[in-house]
Amino acid sequence: MKNNSYSTNRKFLLMFLDGFTIIFSFIWAFYLMFNFSFPNEYYPLLKSWLPLIVIVQLVIFNISGFYQVIWRYTSLWELITIIKYVTISFLLSILGIGLSSQFSFHPGSVLLSFYFFNVLSICLTRVSVRLYFSHFKNQPIFGKVITKKRLVLVGAGSTGAKISREILDNSDSTFDVVGFMDDDPNKRNARLHGIRVLGAISDLENLTIPFDELLITVPSATGDTLRRIVSACRSTGKRFKTVPSLAELIDKDISVSAIRDVSYIDLLGREEVKLDMNSIEGLLQGKRVLITGAGGSIGSELVKQCLPFHPSEIICLDNAEEKIFEIMALSERSSSNTIIKPILGNINQKNQIEKVFNENRPQIVFHAAAYKHVPIQETHPWTAVRTNVGGTLGMLELANKFSAEKFVLVSTDKAVNPVNVMGATKRLAEILTQAINAGSKTEFLAVRFGNVMGSSGSAIPIFEKQIKNGGPVTVTHPEMTRYFMSIQEASQLILQSGAIGHGGEIILLEMGKPIKIDQLAHDLIKLSGLAPGVDIPIVYTGLRPGEKLYEELQSLDEKLISTSHKKIMILKDGMRSMSWEELKSKTDDLIKASEELDSDKIQIRLKALLPRYAPRSFIHVSKDDEFKTYDIKGQA
């Protein structure tokens, strides 16, 4: 009730101000016509015309919703709207008044003058309010003083313009934009919303005006460009932040609320993923989708990425109770019509998983559940076999039995020429996925890619924690390289691969250039405002069991075939594969060895299944829990 009263009072106040402005414009037009004298004989004309003009214009403004606009946010669109409705009311007023011939002067000239004064004065009232709130409200003479941080925007493009406009419009903002920096020479000394472009980005270090912080407003910057900008920002010794990249922004809308610290993903400079939305919608819309490992880095992102495509239900399977709790919380927060169904379960328990398939009848399956940490799986090879092979085999057979439409295995570049148990088990999972596809109505395919940024236990969160604790940052080897992409990009491309694949393929995601882990460590230390080797020491620890210096994306026997998407390729394997029956028999023997916790048998049977498997070493656990390291020949 109180709000309604406030709204009504505000509306009448605005109408009163507009009425006063109309009267002033009309009288001013008459005074100009008669050289600032007003003959008495024209007062009747004033009395007959003026009430009609005021009433017509206020009625038009009112019924058009004109008084619902908040003046402090007046933009060009509102000014155009003012011109439109003043013109309409002006024309209606002329129709109502008519042009009388009894006067010696031409009244049309008065009306025309009034029209221009009316437009100008109505616009000025709105612009004045906006100027007050954006430029003067927080000056000492006008009201309370807010101590603002002096902000320089790096990038004078559309994003910089939008951010500066938003800051100007927000009287409670803690920032005051004092300048732009931009490399475009045509923008030098130009003004954007009244704020000057001070120079090129390389001039930051020598900037003479005082400022407190920097904000990078170049969301389309490549990795190399952003590295250069970050280096220039660091040279000032001031804090700096950035707006999100275009790849992060689903609706491409950037605002002050999205400002964050620069992350390593920004420096990676991966190109924004362009999806074929129609094909993914055709894959997912109205479908029942099962995601295993749904609480993990990739699995949880797959859940989020699926939602915009409106599947009827997403069955989220994970064996971690806390992850299921998080999925339940997501389900409660979601405004989507999609049902999110969390299930606590383990893919190794085939009876339970069969119950999940029987009760939910998933049409699309994304199999992301797996053990992935190489050194841990080297010392526990049976867990890798039991989950990555046994669990995957069970999922494949159940998807086939319950006639799922499509099954997508999430794989890894460690499956290429594997030298560790984790990579070998994932390669075997790829082979099983391809083999079961033959003769099945279900389309089975695998998607292979490298490391994802920020996943649990990966290099970046470990390095960030070490930096936070004051170091040292531990790097295994100065020459070690890995392929990287963001979790979001990987998940989006998995969905796109599912739409592109027709069964039997191993699909490879474009990973760009490999990155040195040592360089990654240096960059993260610099992003923290510290100096590598000075503030934070870097220690080289040596390769751990099963680790490679370099990862590969394809073997010599695999040929790349392009697809309709430039970031997705199909691998054609030239090696002859064994029959499903033989493969299944040998895989069952391997799984049996894992149940017996027999490391020696596991290695022998993995080698029999995978001729390219060349373990550098493996760890044998004896009955008395003593550890022995064996080389490739099996000698202690």
C-alpha positions in Angstrom: 0.0 0.0 0.0 2.9 2.3 0.9 4.7 1.6 -2.4 1.5 2.3 -4.4 1.1 5.6 -2.6 4.7 6.5 -3.4 4.3 5.5 -7.0 1.1 7.6 -7.3 2.7 10.7 -5.6 5.8 10.4 -7.9 3.6 10.2 -11.0 1.6 13.3 -10.0 4.9 15.2 -9.3 6.3 14.3 -12.7 3.0 15.3 -14.4 3.1 18.7 -12.5 6.7 19.3 -13.7 5.8 18.4 -17.3 2.7 20.6 -17.1 4.9 23.5 -15.9 7.4 22.8 -18.7 4.7 22.8 -21.4 3.2 26.1 -20.1 6.7 27.7 -20.0 7.5 26.5 -23.6 4.1 27.8 -24.9 4.5 31.3 -23.3 8.1 31.5 -24.4 7.1 30.8 -28.0 4.6 33.7 -27.8 7.2 36.1 -26.3 9.6 35.3 -29.1 7.0 35.9 -31.7 6.3 39.4 -30.4 9.9 40.3 -29.6 9.5 39.8 -25.8 6.2 41.8 -25.5 2.8 40.2 -25.2 -0.1 42.2 -26.6 -3.2 42.1 -24.4 -5.5 41.1 -27.3 -3.8 37.7 -27.5 -4.6 36.7 -23.9 -7.9 35.0 -25.0 -5.9 32.9 -27.5 -3.5 31.9 -24.7 -6.4 30.9 -22.4 -8.2 28.9 -25.1 -5.1 27.0 -26.5 -3.0 26.4 -23.5 -5.3 24.2 -21.4 -6.0 22.0 -24.4 -2.3 21.5 -25.2 -1.4 20.7 -21.6 -4.2 18.2 -21.2 -3.6 16.4 -24.5 0.1 16.1 -23.9 -0.2 14.8 -20.3 -2.9 12.3 -21.3 -0.7 11.0 -24.1 2.3 10.8 -21.8 0.2 9.0 -19.2 -1.5 6.3 -21.4 1.9 5.6 -23.1 3.5 4.5 -19.8 5.8 7.6 -20.1 5.9 8.1 -16.3 7.1 4.6 -15.6 10.5 5.5 -16.9 13.1 6.3 -14.2 14.7 9.6 -15.2 18.1 8.9 -13.6 18.6 6.2 -16.3 17.5 8.3 -19.3 19.1 7.1 -22.4 19.0 7.9 -26.1 16.0 5.6 -26.4 14.0 7.6 -23.8 14.9 10.9 -25.7 13.6 9.4 -29.0 10.4 8.3 -27.1 10.0 11.9 -25.8 10.2 13.3 -29.4 7.7 10.7 -30.6 5.0 11.4 -28.0 5.5 15.2 -28.0 5.0 15.0 -31.8 1.8 12.9 -31.4 0.4 15.3 -28.8 1.4 18.3 -30.9 -0.5 17.0 -33.9 -3.6 16.1 -31.9 -3.5 19.6 -30.4 -3.5 21.2 -33.8 -6.5 19.1 -34.8 -8.2 20.3 -31.7 -7.4 23.9 -32.0 -7.6 24.5 -35.8 -5.9 27.4 -37.5 -8.1 30.5 -37.0 -7.9 33.3 -39.7 -9.1 36.1 -37.4 -5.5 36.9 -36.2 -3.2 39.1 -38.1 -0.1 36.9 -37.4 0.3 33.3 -38.6 -0.3 31.2 -35.5 1.4 28.2 -37.1 4.8 29.8 -36.5 4.0 30.1 -32.8 2.9 26.5 -32.7 6.1 25.4 -34.5 8.3 27.4 -32.1 6.3 25.9 -29.2 6.9 22.4 -30.5 10.7 22.8 -30.6 10.8 24.5 -27.2 8.6 21.7 -25.8 10.8 18.9 -27.1 13.9 20.6 -25.8 12.6 21.5 -22.4 11.1 18.0 -21.7 14.4 16.4 -22.8 16.5 18.8 -20.7 14.5 17.9 -17.5 15.3 14.2 -18.0 19.0 14.8 -18.9 19.4 17.1 -16.0 18.3 14.4 -13.6 20.6 11.9 -15.1 23.6 14.3 -15.0 22.8 15.0 -11.3 22.9 11.3 -10.4 25.8 10.4 -12.6 28.2 13.4 -12.1 27.1 15.7 -9.2 25.2 13.8 -6.6 28.3 12.7 -4.7 30.1 16.0 -4.8 30.3 17.6 -1.3 28.0 20.5 -2.2 25.2 18.2 -3.4 25.0 15.6 -0.7 26.9 12.9 1.1 30.5 12.2 0.1 31.4 8.7 -1.0 35.1 7.9 -1.2 35.6 6.3 -4.6 38.4 4.4 -6.0 39.9 6.0 -9.1 39.6 3.4 -11.9 41.3 3.2 -15.3 39.6 1.0 -17.9 41.9 -0.9 -20.2 40.0 -1.1 -23.5 37.8 1.7 -24.9 35.5 -0.5 -26.9 31.8 -1.4 -26.5 32.5 -3.3 -23.2 34.5 -0.4 -21.7 31.7 2.0 -22.7 29.0 -0.2 -21.1 31.0 -0.6 -17.9 31.8 3.1 -17.6 28.1 4.0 -18.3 27.0 1.5 -15.6 29.4 3.0 -13.1 28.3 6.6 -13.9 24.6 5.6 -13.5 25.2 4.0 -10.1 25.5 6.8 -7.6 26.4 4.2 -4.9 29.3 2.8 -7.0 32.6 2.7 -5.2 34.5 3.5 -8.4 35.1 6.7 -10.4 36.3 6.1 -13.9 39.2 8.6 -14.6 40.3 7.4 -18.0 40.6 4.8 -20.7 43.7 3.1 -22.2 43.4 1.7 -25.7 45.9 0.8 -28.5 43.7 2.2 -31.3 45.5 5.4 -32.4 42.2 6.8 -33.7 40.8 6.8 -30.1 43.8 8.8 -28.6 42.5 11.8 -26.6 38.9 10.9 -27.7 36.2 11.0 -25.0 33.8 8.3 -24.1 30.9 9.4 -21.9 33.0 12.4 -21.1 36.0 10.3 -20.0 39.3 10.7 -22.0 41.3 8.0 -23.7 44.7 8.7 -22.0 47.0 6.7 -24.2 48.1 3.2 -25.4 48.1 0.2 -23.1 52.0 0.3 -23.1 51.7 3.8 -21.6 50.2 2.5 -18.4 53.5 2.4 -16.5 54.1 6.1 -17.2 50.6 7.3 -16.5 50.7 10.6 -14.7 47.2 10.9 -13.4 46.5 9.3 -10.0 44.5 6.1 -10.0 43.9 3.2 -7.6 42.9 0.2 -9.7 42.7 -1.1 -13.3 39.9 -3.0 -15.0 40.6 -4.9 -18.2 37.6 -4.5 -20.5 38.6 -6.6 -23.5 36.6 -9.8 -23.4 37.6 -10.8 -26.9 41.3 -10.6 -26.2 43.5 -13.6 -27.3 45.8 -15.3 -24.8 48.9 -13.5 -26.1 47.1 -10.1 -26.1 45.9 -10.6 -22.5 49.4 -11.6 -21.4 50.7 -8.3 -22.8 47.9 -6.4 -21.0 48.5 -8.2 -17.7 52.2 -7.4 -18.0 51.4 -3.7 -18.5 49.0 -3.7 -15.6 51.5 -5.4 -13.3 54.1 -2.8 -14.1 52.0 -0.2 -12.4 52.0 -2.0 -9.1 48.2 -1.4 -8.8 45.5 -4.0 -8.4 43.8 -5.1 -11.6 40.8 -7.2 -12.5 39.0 -8.2 -15.7 35.5 -8.8 -17.1 34.7 -12.4 -18.2 35.7 -13.6 -21.6 33.0 -14.0 -24.3 33.2 -17.8 -23.9 32.0 -17.5 -20.3 29.0 -15.3 -21.1 26.0 -17.4 -22.3 23.9 -14.3 -23.0 26.9 -12.1 -23.9 25.8 -9.5 -21.4 28.6 -7.9 -19.4 28.1 -5.8 -16.3 30.0 -4.5 -13.3 28.8 -7.5 -11.2 30.8 -9.8 -13.4 34.1 -8.3 -12.6 36.6 -10.8 -11.3 40.4 -11.5 -10.9 42.3 -12.5 -14.0 42.6 -16.3 -14.1 45.0 -18.6 -15.9 42.1 -19.6 -18.2 42.1 -16.0 -19.5 45.7 -16.3 -20.4 45.1 -19.6 -22.1 43.1 -17.5 -24.7 41.0 -20.4 -26.0 38.7 -19.3 -28.7 35.0 -19.1 -27.9 33.1 -22.3 -28.6 30.4 -21.9 -31.3 27.9 -24.7 -30.9 25.3 -26.0 -33.3 22.5 -25.4 -30.9 19.9 -27.1 -33.2 21.8 -30.4 -33.3 22.4 -30.5 -29.6 18.7 -29.7 -29.0 17.8 -32.5 -31.2 20.0 -34.8 -29.1 18.7 -33.7 -25.7 15.3 -32.0 -25.9 12.6 -34.0 -24.1 15.1 -36.9 -23.5 16.0 -38.7 -20.3 19.7 -38.2 -19.8 22.0 -40.2 -17.5 25.3 -38.7 -16.4 27.7 -40.8 -14.4 30.3 -39.1 -12.2 27.8 -36.2 -12.1 29.5 -34.7 -9.1 32.9 -34.4 -10.7 34.4 -31.5 -12.6 33.2 -32.6 -16.0 30.0 -34.4 -14.8 28.7 -31.4 -12.9 29.4 -29.1 -15.8 27.6 -31.5 -18.2 24.6 -31.2 -15.9 24.6 -27.4 -16.2 25.3 -27.4 -19.9 22.4 -29.9 -20.6 19.8 -27.7 -18.8 19.4 -25.0 -21.6 18.5 -27.8 -24.1 15.5 -28.9 -22.0 15.9 -32.6 -21.5 12.9 -34.1 -19.6 15.1 -35.5 -16.9 18.7 -35.6 -15.9 19.7 -38.7 -13.8 22.8 -37.7 -11.9 24.8 -40.7 -10.6 27.8 -40.3 -8.3 29.4 -42.4 -5.5 30.3 -39.4 -3.3 27.6 -38.5 -0.8 28.7 -34.8 -0.6 28.5 -34.5 -4.4 24.9 -35.9 -4.4 24.0 -33.3 -1.7 25.4 -30.5 -4.0 23.3 -31.9 -6.9 20.2 -31.9 -4.7 20.9 -28.2 -3.9 21.2 -27.5 -7.6 17.9 -29.2 -8.2 16.2 -27.1 -5.6 17.7 -23.8 -7.1 17.0 -24.7 -10.7 14.1 -22.8 -12.4 14.2 -25.2 -15.3 11.4 -27.6 -16.1 13.9 -30.4 -16.4 13.8 -32.9 -13.5 17.2 -33.3 -11.8 17.3 -36.7 -10.1 20.4 -37.4 -7.9 21.3 -41.1 -7.3 24.0 -42.2 -4.9 25.6 -45.2 -6.5 28.8 -46.9 -7.8 29.2 -48.0 -11.4 31.0 -51.1 -10.1 27.8 -52.4 -8.5 26.2 -53.7 -11.7 23.0 -54.8 -9.9 22.3 -51.3 -8.6 23.2 -49.7 -12.0 20.8 -52.2 -13.7 18.1 -51.0 -11.3 18.9 -47.4 -12.3 18.5 -48.3 -16.0 15.4 -50.3 -15.5 13.6 -47.6 -13.5 14.7 -44.6 -15.5 15.2 -45.9 -19.0 17.8 -43.3 -20.0 17.9 -42.4 -23.7 21.2 -40.6 -23.7 24.2 -41.6 -21.5 27.3 -39.5 -20.7 29.8 -41.8 -18.9 32.2 -39.5 -17.0 32.8 -41.6 -13.9 36.4 -42.8 -13.7 39.6 -42.8 -11.6 42.0 -40.3 -13.2 45.0 -39.6 -10.9 48.0 -41.3 -12.5 50.3 -41.9 -9.5 47.5 -43.1 -7.3 46.3 -45.6 -9.9 49.9 -46.8 -10.4 49.9 -47.9 -6.8 46.3 -49.2 -6.8 46.0 -50.7 -10.3 43.0 -52.9 -9.3 40.9 -49.9 -8.5 41.6 -48.4 -12.0 40.7 -51.7 -13.7 37.6 -52.3 -11.5 36.2 -48.8 -12.3 37.6 -47.6 -15.6 37.3 -51.0 -17.2 34.8 -53.1 -15.2 32.5 -50.2 -14.4 32.6 -49.0 -18.0 31.9 -52.5 -19.4 28.9 -52.8 -17.2 27.6 -49.4 -18.3 28.1 -50.4 -22.0 26.2 -53.7 -21.6 23.3 -52.1 -19.7 23.0 -49.2 -22.3 22.8 -51.9 -25.0 20.4 -54.1 -23.0 18.0 -51.2 -22.3 18.3 -49.8 -25.8 19.6 -46.3 -25.0 19.8 -44.1 -28.1 23.4 -42.9 -27.5 26.3 -43.6 -25.2 29.2 -41.1 -24.9 32.3 -42.2 -23.1 34.5 -39.4 -21.7 38.1 -40.4 -22.4 41.6 -38.8 -22.0 44.8 -38.2 -24.0 46.5 -40.5 -21.5 44.9 -43.3 -23.4 47.3 -42.7 -26.3 50.4 -45.0 -26.3 49.7 -45.5 -22.5 52.6 -45.9 -20.1 50.5 -46.0 -17.0 47.6 -48.0 -15.6 45.2 -45.1 -15.7 45.9 -44.5 -19.4 45.8 -48.2 -20.3 42.4 -48.7 -18.6 41.0 -45.6 -20.4 42.3 -46.9 -23.8 40.7 -50.3 -23.1 37.5 -48.5 -22.3 37.7 -46.8 -25.7 38.2 -50.1 -27.5 35.3 -51.7 -25.6 33.0 -48.7 -26.6 33.9 -49.1 -30.2 33.6 -52.9 -30.2 30.1 -53.1 -28.6 28.8 -50.6 -31.2 28.9 -53.2 -34.0 25.5 -54.9 -34.2 23.9 -52.7 -31.5 21.0 -50.3 -32.0 22.6 -48.0 -29.5 25.2 -45.6 -30.9 28.4 -45.9 -28.8 31.2 -43.4 -29.1 34.1 -42.0 -27.1 35.4 -38.4 -26.7 39.1 -37.9 -26.1 40.7 -34.7 -24.8 43.5 -33.4 -22.6 43.6 -31.8 -19.1 40.8 -29.5 -17.9 41.7 -26.3 -16.0 40.8 -26.3 -12.4 39.5 -29.8 -12.0 40.0 -31.3 -8.5 43.6 -32.5 -8.0 44.9 -30.9 -11.1 47.9 -28.5 -11.4 46.2 -25.2 -11.1 44.3 -25.5 -7.8 47.4 -27.2 -6.3 49.7 -24.4 -7.4 47.2 -21.7 -6.2 47.1 -23.3 -2.8 50.9 -23.5 -2.7 51.2 -19.8 -3.6 48.6 -18.9 -1.0 50.7 -20.7 1.6 53.9 -18.9 0.6 55.4 -21.7 -1.5 57.3 -23.5 -2.7 55.5 -24.4 -5.9 56.4 -27.9 -6.9 56.8 -28.8 -10.6 57.7 -32.3 -11.6 60.0 -31.4 -14.5 60.9 -28.1 -16.2 60.2 -29.6 -19.7 56.8 -31.3 -18.9 54.0 -30.2 -21.1 50.2 -30.8 -21.1 47.2 -29.9 -23.2 44.6 -27.8 -21.5 41.1 -26.5 -22.0 38.4 -25.1 -19.6 35.9 -27.4 -18.0 33.1 -25.4 -19.7 34.6 -25.8 -23.2 35.2 -29.5 -22.7 31.7 -30.1 -21.6 30.2 -28.0 -24.4 32.2 -30.0 -27.0 31.2 -33.3 -25.4 27.6 -32.4 -26.0 28.4 -31.3 -29.6 30.4 -34.5 -30.1 27.3 -36.5 -28.9 25.2 -34.7 -31.6 27.8 -35.2 -34.3 28.8 -38.9 -33.6 26.8 -41.8 -35.1 28.4 -44.7 -33.3 31.8 -46.4 -33.4 33.9 -43.3 -33.4 36.6 -42.0 -31.1 36.1 -38.2 -31.3 39.1 -35.9 -30.6 38.7 -32.4 -29.3 41.0 -29.7 -30.6 43.3 -28.9 -27.8 45.6 -26.1 -29.2 49.2 -26.0 -28.3 50.7 -27.9 -25.3 51.6 -25.7 -22.4 54.7 -26.1 -20.2 53.8 -26.8 -16.6 56.8 -24.7 -15.5 55.4 -21.7 -17.5 52.0 -22.3 -15.9 53.5 -22.1 -12.5 55.4 -18.9 -13.4 52.2 -17.3 -14.8 50.1 -18.2 -11.7 52.8 -16.7 -9.4 52.8 -13.5 -11.5 49.0 -13.3 -11.5 49.2 -13.3 -7.7 51.4 -10.2 -7.9 54.5 -12.0 -6.8 57.8 -12.8 -8.4 58.7 -16.4 -9.3 61.9 -17.5 -7.7 62.0 -14.4 -5.5 58.8 -14.2 -3.5 57.7 -17.8 -4.3 60.4 -20.5 -4.9 59.8 -23.2 -7.5 61.1 -26.7 -6.7 61.4 -29.5 -9.3 60.5 -32.9 -7.8 61.0 -35.3 -10.7 58.5 -37.5 -12.6 56.2 -39.6 -10.4 55.3 -43.2 -11.2 53.5 -43.5 -14.5 54.0 -39.9 -15.6 55.0 -38.8 -19.1 56.9 -35.7 -20.0 54.7 -35.2 -23.1 51.1 -36.3 -23.7 49.9 -37.2 -27.2 46.4 -36.8 -28.7 46.6 -39.5 -31.3 48.7 -42.6 -32.0 50.6 -43.3 -35.3 47.8 -45.7 -36.3 45.1 -43.1 -36.0 44.2 -40.7 -38.8 42.2 -37.5 -38.3 39.0 -36.9 -40.2 37.4 -33.4 -40.1 33.7 -32.9 -39.1 31.2 -30.1 -39.4 32.7 -28.5 -36.3 36.3 -27.1 -36.5 37.1 -28.1 -32.9 35.9 -31.7 -33.3 37.7 -34.5 -35.3 37.1 -38.2 -35.7 40.0 -40.6 -35.2 40.2 -43.5 -37.7 42.1 -46.4 -36.1 44.1 -48.5 -38.6 44.8 -51.3 -36.2 42.7 -54.5 -36.5 40.6 -55.1 -33.4 39.7 -58.5 -32.0 36.1 -59.8 -32.0 33.7 -58.7 -29.2 33.7 -62.2 -27.8 37.5 -62.5 -27.6 37.7 -58.9 -26.2 35.1 -59.6 -23.6 36.7 -62.8 -22.5 40.2 -61.2 -22.1 38.6 -58.2 -20.3 36.8 -60.5 -17.9 40.1 -62.1 -17.1 41.6 -58.7 -16.4 38.7 -57.8 -14.1 39.1 -61.1 -12.3 42.8 -60.2 -11.7 41.7 -56.8 -10.2 39.3 -58.6 -7.9 42.2 -60.7 -6.7 44.3 -57.6 -6.1 47.0 -59.2 -8.3 49.2 -56.4 -9.7 51.4 -58.8 -11.7 48.4 -60.4 -13.5 46.9 -57.0 -14.1 50.0 -55.8 -15.9 50.3 -59.0 -17.9 46.7 -59.0 -19.0 46.7 -55.3 -19.8 49.7 -55.8 -22.0 47.9 -58.8 -23.8 45.0 -56.5 -24.5 47.0 -53.4 -25.5 50.1 -54.1 -27.5 51.1 -50.4 -27.3 50.9 -50.4 -23.5 54.5 -49.8 -22.4 54.6 -49.3 -18.6 57.7 -47.4 -17.4 57.3 -49.1 -14.0 54.7 -50.5 -11.8 54.3 -50.9 -8.1 53.7 -54.3 -6.6 52.1 -54.5 -3.2 53.0 -57.7 -1.3 50.9 -59.3 1.4 52.9 -57.6 4.1 52.3 -54.2 2.5 55.9 -53.7 1.4 56.3 -51.8 -1.8 58.6 -52.8 -4.6 59.1 -51.0 -7.9 59.5 -53.1 -11.0 60.9 -51.9 -14.3 59.4 -52.6 -17.7 61.0 -56.1 -17.8 59.5 -57.0 -14.5 62.8 -57.0 -12.6 63.0 -55.6 -9.1 
